Amino acid sequence: MTSLPSPHLDDRTFQQLVDEARTRLVQACPEWTDLSPHDPGMVLLEAFAHLTETMLYRLNRLPEKAYVEFLRLLGVRLQPPAAASVALIFSVSRPAERPVDIPRGTRVTLSRADAGAEPVVFLTADAARILPGQSEVEALAYHCEQVDAELVGQGTGQPGLSVRARRPPIVAPTGDSLDLVVGVEAEPSELDGRAPARKHEGRTYRIWREVEDFAYLPPNEPAYVVDRMTGTITFAPSARMSTEQGTLGEAKALAAIPATGRAIRLWYRRGGGAAGNVAANALEVLKDPIPGVKVSNPRPAVGGRPAETVENALVRGPQELHSLRRAVTAEDFELLALRASGAVARAKAITLAQIWEHAPAGTVEVLLVPHLPPEVQGRYGEGVTVERLREHETEEARARIQRELEERKPLGTEIRVTYARNKVMSVVARVVAHRAEDTGALRERLLERLYRTLTPLPSPLRPGGWRFGHALRASHVYDILLSEPGVSYVDRVRLRVEEVPREVRTLAADNFQPDTFYAGGDTTLFRSVNAGDGWEPAGRFPGEQVEVVEAHPARAGLVAVAARLVGDTQQRSRVHVSWDCGETWDKSTHTVDTVEDLAWTMREGIPVLLIATRVGLFELAMRPGATPLQVLVDPSNQDLGFFAVCTALNVRGGVSVAVAGMGQTGVFLSSGGGSSGTFRHIGLRGQDVRVLEVQRDGPRAFLWAGLAAASGSDPGKGCVSRELLGSADPPDGWRAYDKGWDGGSCLALAFSGATVYAGSHRVGVLWQDASRPNATWQRPDVGSGLPLREAERLFQPVYALAALPQGAPLLAGGPSGVFRRPQGSERYEPVSTREFTEKVTLPPTWLLCSGSHELEVVTDDEER
């Protein structure tokens, strides 16, 4: 057991006491001239100095013991070391012909250990088996040493008995009931069939239950409390409790107590500590060899923490006392999360309904930041990367915290425990140093300041870590760099993010979540919660290219993505669904032929996704086990493919569904919710319709169709529109909007009130007020801010548009990313750039993580 550090209330040593006494003698007794060690008086003086030093030593130790005792009286115990955990892979060279058993408690150690260091040994928590035909199996292991059936005492039949393990500390709880097993000898007749018990040397031991205190326990409950740091097991004391009359009754034990003469044995795991946080592929030696079996750890061991210091307990104790070990406030949830697992460095509790419109009331999300050992963080903190953080995000720690909070949450509260997301950001700047400064050393100090400040983990420069959702501004960077001695001034500061939308093929606006947009085009779907000021990955789809994203217009949080499989010879697509704005995605996906467009509708209260593909129209109901079912649109051509699909609630309360057929087959409309057999042809045969969208004007709805040009030099025909009147046709049919159009193919449509925006192949985004008679398309000028290409075509294609109702900006997506047109302006600004000069924004639940900072450090002389 590690001894407690001793404070120094009086730090004088033996020699200092002797020297101080000799000085006093010279002043007070000038006739005493022999001050050598041989003088009898000096021998007596040194004896008293020795006794005084011993007294000071005991005085210095007393406060630590007093602190520990005071904390114990408050119900606060020093936390023991936490054992690191790791997933071990046990393997054989070829598939097993018969089962290969890996016993529980199999010991594994490092392939190379430091000379003189205590060996690091991991024990498997449960038995595992390599089944016939398989070549490997995974098993969870902890860094600890197993102590079995240790006899620690005998029952006295008296309340308040305490016994102590011989080899403390016992590891902090890992969530495994075998961390500590306390057995009290019992006769078989005393045990019913369901009482937990185990045998040892022919005797039966009843397993007692660990509790935090003896409140509210039945009188015969076999329970104990434990101080794992000291290894002390304490059984129930007795007390005189208040009666209904308000007087004190007879003294009674608060729970069961071991009977006289009954042996008490412990099975426990000891050890733990930060030494167990070993790197990946370091555990390759079986201390308990199994023929033909090898072992490795593909991921690093995580969660090992040293024992708690008294100083930390003095801070933690009052916090736990105020929380009463119940999760009510956000601070309660955070404190309990940190207490439940040593693998977590930070925790943040938020009420989801305050952030997300789709979140049900009473849902609390607890965001975790994993602990990284100092050797992993690196000398300057440069080792704190997103990849390292993900390596240390263990499901075991998350599940343990989830269980702990479930036990302590208020009735009716739903708990979600997950790991926080991080946005990678780098600083680029020039630093001018004073003439005498060593620029190399200064650069290292400045980098350390950046890494230790712009970090999701607690650090000496930022004890709480970077705040959740707190934007990084250029002024923060100036403050960080100018606080280092030797810096004259700082300029050319830029803030660089790692991931932004680049070639954007699809955009969608969220009708419920304020200022929220989605953008995709590569393997990642991005989301912005601030109208394009910042973008963060909301979904990653390796091996796929995001083609379409659609947010449900009537169900908050529901988003669908269609992504084309890269390299697939059949050009198939995969459909992904999220119920929480892309925070998480359903594990079940659906692979269909090439998807061209998506649209949402409701049917009998169930969301239904309509999927336009090259081989037909399909519908996918959002219920467990559902699969895409084909919707028959044209009975005479059942293999007809479709470029576009859209839905609208018509004036009579029904749902209209429109689809644009391939092969210039025109547009089909269903006034019966899009079911098979309800579609009819409504015109535009011979027109190449690639885009369908619905414009709302109060209770009225208008179907717009974007037409493709015949060739690259063809100016195009713009768009056509007709009012949706259910099963009735509008008197004027389709109305053409081609006046002033010269953009070639119409690639996208969006609406803001009566204003119609059209993304084109040749001239960027055109717009007009459709409510005016003889409306003419307006085109942007060369200086509008939209990206240019070769001179003869002026602008790059605009593949996607997204807009919200009045007062919101318009977003346009194309080969160069996303561009934003503020409300009331005709100018566009790029909003998916990697570099910023003012600030980098964060969603409320995200943190910053440093990338590779780039600092140019020069002196005043070089600047001149």
ZASE-22778 format. One record per residue (C-alpha): z negated, x, y negated. Coordinates in steps of 0.1 Angstrom, whole numbers, plus 5000, padded with zeros to 4 digits. Layout:
<nodes>
ZXY
...
</nodes>
This chain:
<nodes>
500050005000
500950134966
497950184943
497750024910
498450244880
495350334860
495150294823
493450554801
490850404779
489350754775
491751024785
489451334780
489451584808
486751814822
487852114801
488051904769
484551784774
483252144780
485152274749
483851984728
480252064739
480652434733
481752364697
478752144691
476452414705
477852674681
477152444651
473752314662
472252624680
473552944664
470853134683
472553044716
474953334718
475753364755
478353084762
479853244792
480053054826
477253264840
474653144815
472352884832
472652654802
476452654805
476152574842
474052274833
476552174806
479552194830
477551984856
477151714829
480851744820
481851684856
479551374858
481051244826
484651294838
483751104870
482350824849
485450814827
487650794858
485650484870
485850334836
489550374835
489950194868
487749894860
490249704837
493049704863
490649554888
489449304862
492949204853
493849144890
490748944895
491348734864
494848664876
493548564910
491148314895
494148164877
496048134910
498448414901
499048684927
500949004923
504348964939
505049194968
508249394973
511349184981
513349285012
517049345007
519349135029
522749215043
525449065065
525949305094
529149295115
528549385152
531849465169
533349585202
536549785206
538449505223
537749135229
534749085251
535148975287
531648835288
529048755262
527449045244
523948965231
522549105199
518749045201
516748935172
515049235156
517849485164
517349775141
520149935121
519850235098
521950455075
524650675088
523450945064
519850955051
518451175023
516351465035
512651385031
513251015022
511650735042
514250595066
515850275055
515850035085
517249675087
516249425113
518349135124
516748795115
518148605144
519848665177
523648675177
526248675204
529848805207
531548535227
534248605254
537548655237
536048765204
535449115191
532749075165
529948855152
528048845119
524248855117
521848855088
519449145085
516549235063
515249575051
511749565066
509549675096
508349425121
504649415130
503849195161
500649035172
498349245151
494649145157
493049105123
489748935132
488048635148
487048295136
483448245124
483447865122
482547905085
484647805055
486248065033
487048325060
489348605049
491148855071
493549135060
496749275075
496449645083
499749745069
500449565037
502349465017
504049175035
507549125022
508148844997
509348525012
513048535023
513348175033
512848275070
509648135086
509248455106
508348665075
504748585082
503348405112
499548345114
498348245149
494748135157
493748125194
493647775208
493047605241
496047425255
494147105256
493747125218
497547125212
499746825214
503346855224
504646905189
502147155176
503747495168
502347765190
503248095208
502048295237
500648645237
499048835266
498448515284
496748345255
497948055233
497948085195
498347785173
500647865143
499047775110
500947675079
501147875046
500247675015
499947764978
496547604975
494247364995
494747064972
495646734988
495446855024
493946655053
490546775064
491946905097
495147065084
495647415099
496547595066
495947915048
496848095016
498048455015
498148734990
501148925004
500549224982
497249304997
497949135030
494848905026
494848575046
492348325033
491348005051
489947695035
486747715016
484147435013
483347244982
481346954970
483846704956
483346414932
482746074948
483745734936
480345694919
481046014899
478446224918
478946534940
479046464977
478146695006
480047025009
483046995032
485847235041
489047155023
491147205054
490747325090
488947655096
489147895126
486547815153
483948075162
485248355184
488848255182
491148555178
493448565147
496748755151
499548815126
503348865131
504848985099
507449185082
506349465059
508149705036
511049595014
511749744980
514749874960
515550144986
517149865007
519949804982
522350025001
526050044995
528749885017
529650065049
526350265049
524650095078
526450225109
523650355132
522050135159
518450245164
518350005193
521650095210
523749825226
526449965250
529849935235
528749785203
529249925168
527849795135
528849805098
528049625066
531349535047
529249425017
526349605000
522749505008
521249304979
517949154968
515549454973
513049464945
509849674940
506449524939
505349354907
503349544881
500149424866
501849424832
504449184844
501948964861
499948934828
503048804811
504148584840
500748434848
500348214816
503948094820
503347974856
499947824845
501647614819
504447504842
501847384869
504447484895
506547184887
510147184875
510146954844
511447164815
514347404815
511847694814
510247554845
513547554864
514347904853
510848054861
510847894896
514348024902
513348384893
510148354914
512048224944
514348524949
514248894939
518048894942
518348724908
517848884874
518448584851
518448204854
519647944830
518947574834
521147314816
521446944816
525046884827
525446554809
524946734776
528046944783
530346744805
531446384801
531846344839
528346464848
525946194859
522646154840
519746344855
521846634869
520446984862
522547294868
520747624873
523047924866
522048254883
522848614874
522348854904
520149154901
521949494902
519849804912
519750074885
521850314906
524550044908
524449974870
525250344863
523950584838
525250394807
525450044823
529150094829
528649984865
527849624855
531249474863
532449134874
533349284908
529849434913
528149104902
530248914927
529349154955
525649074948
526048704946
524648604980
524648254994
521248325010
519648374976
521348074961
520347844990
516747974988
516447884951
518047554958
515447464984
512647584961
513747364932
514447064954
510747074964
509547074928
512146864909
511246524893
512146214913
515746114906
516846454894
519846614911
519946994913
522947224914
522347594918
525347824912
526148164899
527148204863
530748294854
531548604833
534348664807
535449034807
535749174772
536449524758
535849674724
538549884708
537450064676
537550384656
534150544646
533950804619
530951044624
529151274600
530551624598
527751794618
527851544646
528951624682
531651364686
531651384724
527851324727
528051054700
530850874719
528650864750
525750724731
527950454715
529450354748
525950324762
525050094733
528049874740
527449854778
523749784774
524249524747
527349334759
525949264794
524948964814
521849154827
518649234809
518749584794
516549794771
518749714741
519049344749
516049244771
517248894777
520948984783
523748834763
523148464755
524948194774
527948054754
527248294725
530548414709
531148784703
532148844667
533449164651
530249174630
528249214662
530349524671
529749674637
526049624640
525949784674
527950084665
526450144630
522950134644
523550474662
522450774641
525351004631
527850724624
529350724589
531450404592
533450194617
536950044613
539949914633
537749694654
539549474679
538149254707
540149244739
539849004768
541149064803
542648724812
544748484792
547648244799
550948434798
554048254810
552947894807
554847624827
552447334823
549947204799
547546904799
545046754776
541746614788
541146264774
537346274778
536146624773
536446714736
538946984726
539647054763
543147164775
544547314807
547347574810
549047724840
552147914851
551048204873
548348214901
545648094877
544847774860
543247834826
540947594806
540047594770
537047394757
537747464720
541347354715
542847694724
540447924705
539648084739
540848044775
538948104808
540048084844
539247744859
541047784892
542548074911
545248014937
546248344953
549848334967
550748024947
552347964913
550847684892
553647444883
551947114873
548547014860
547446654853
544146524841
543246164850
543445934820
540745694831
538345904853
536446184835
536546524852
539346454877
542146714876
545046774900
547147094903
550447144921
551247504929
554347634946
553847874975
555248214966
557648354991
557748035011
561347985024
560947605024
559747604988
556747394995
553847324971
550147284976
548047014958
544547094947
541946854932
538846904911
536346634901
534546844875
537246974851
537947274873
534447404877
534847354915
537747264937
537947054969
538147274999
540747035014
544247085001
547646925009
550947095015
554046895006
557646964998
558447104963
556346914937
558146844904
555546624887
552146444891
550646134877
547345944881
546645574886
543745354899
544045114928
541044894937
538745134919
539945444938
541845714919
545345764934
547546074927
551346004926
553346314936
557046344927
558846584951
562346674960
562146454991
560546144977
557545994959
554146024976
550745884969
547346044977
544245834975
541046014965
538945934996
537746145025
540446215051
543346075031
546746235034
549846195012
551845885021
555445825011
556245544986
559545374992
561345354958
565045294967
565545135001
569245245001
568345614996
564945685013
565346065009
565846044971
563946314953
562346274918
562046504888
559246304870
556646034874
554345864848
552045564847
550945324820
548645024817
550844744803
550044464779
549244214807
546644454824
548944574852
549844924860
553445034855
554845344873
558145504864
560045774882
563245974873
565546024903
567446334910
571246344912
571546144879
570345834898
568545704867
564945564863
563045324885
560145114873
557344944893
555144684876
553044644907
551044974905
553645184922
553445044957
556345054981
558944784976
557844714940
560344944922
563544834905
566245034887
566145004849
569145214839
570145564828
572345614859
574645904853
572046074829
570046384840
566446274833
563946554837
560946424817
559146094816
556146024793
554345714779
553645664742
550845434732
550945234700
547945014699
548344764728
552044844732
553445114755
556845284754
558445484781
560245794769
562845994789
563946344781
567546424789
568946754802
571946914786
575146974807
575247344799
573647614779
575947564749
575647184750
573447064721
572046794743
571346424739
567646434730
565646134743
565745764750
562945514749
562145154759
559144934756
557144854788
556644474792
555644454828
558244284849
560244184819
562944394802
562844464765
565544274745
567144594731
566844794764
566945174760
567045304725
568645644719
566945914698
569646184694
570146204657
569646554645
569046684681
570547024689
567947174712
569847154744
567747014773
564546824766
561847004786
558646834775
557346544755
554046474737
552746214712
550346194683
550245844670
553845754660
554946114659
556946234689
557146604698
559846734721
559947074737
563547204739
565447474756
567047614724
565147534692
561447524700
559647204693
561446914675
559646614661
560146284644
558345964634
559645714659
558345414639
560945474612
564445324616
567145584620
564645854627
566046204627
564746504647
563146774625
563447134638
561247434630
562347714608
562648074620
559248154604
557347874620
555448104643
557148004676
558448304696
562148404690
564748534714
568348624709
569848524676
572348274689
569648054705
566848124681
563748024700
562348074734
562247764757
559147534754
558247434789
555147224781
553447024754
549946874751
548346674724
545446444719
545146134697
545146154659
543346464644
543946694673
546346994674
549547024694
549847294720
553147434732
553647654762
556447894772
557348244784
555048404757
552048194763
550447914743
551047834706
549047584685
550147364657
547147234637
547146874626
549146824594
550847164596
554347274606
553247634615
552247764649
549748034658
549548214691
546348124709
546748304742
546648664729
544548934745
543349084713
541248934685
540049064652
537348804644
535648664676
535848604713
534548264723
532648154754
532047814770
528447704770
527847814806
529648154806
528448504798
530148814785
530649124807
531949454794
535249594805
536449944796
535650004760
537950234740
536350424712
538050684690
535350904675
536351144646
534451334620
534651294582
536751614580
539351474605
539451154586
540351334554
</nodes>
